[in-house]
Amino acid sequence: MVNIADFFAQPTRFQIQWPSFDCQDAISWAEATGTNYFAISGRNILSPRPGIRSIFMGSGGIDQVKLRAANLQANNEMQRKHEADMEISTGTDILTWKKTKWFLATRGQKLRTIAAQRNLYHKELNLATDKKAQLMESVRAAGDGDGEDNPLKSERAKKLREAIADWSCYLTIMKILNEVEVMVVAETQASWDWKAGLRQQLDKRNVLYALTWNLSDEAMETFAEARSAINCF
């Protein structure tokens, strides 16, 4: 899969140039379509390279015409995919952990992912709000004094501070999700600059992921699995 630096070096979003026949994008296309880039086709063998499942081998050297034709076809297919999935209702898939890069995703995929994440974080915000209220009541119920004079109150106050921090973190996350959504919606505007626009989205989402690591240990334990299910970079 094209890395982010190479992607932003391309003249357009849909003119990704494969550096070689055995780059991940070329391999993935070959696996999906049965394409063999050699002048004389051979057989499909397993590749020893980590992260690459197989490679179509042959002889007679690489046929650059076949390779570039496949590259063009892959780019055209990617563009058609983007054009067909522009809205939240034009598909069903969302982005998953380490499988789809945000900067390669369709507008529809990003809108659906934001909606899924908003729903997920909204549930956590509601839980954090209830927990904060419960802990505030428990601190009051612990009576007067603090520190060594009232260790129970001190312990409850510590948990309350953590709950307030979690609650505040969830509020900020919800705000950032709304801001990213506005950026994605703007992609249909004639004046939208894809390089600047996508970089702004990525910058905001980097802040989003950094915020999640500010959650308390308790919140991280209860939320980690659900969060990773729809996280993406």
Helices and strands as residue ranges (DSSP letters): H 4-8, H 24-33, E 38-46, E 54-62, H 64-84, G 102-104, H 107-141, G 147-149, H 151-185, G 186-188, H 194-212, H 217-230
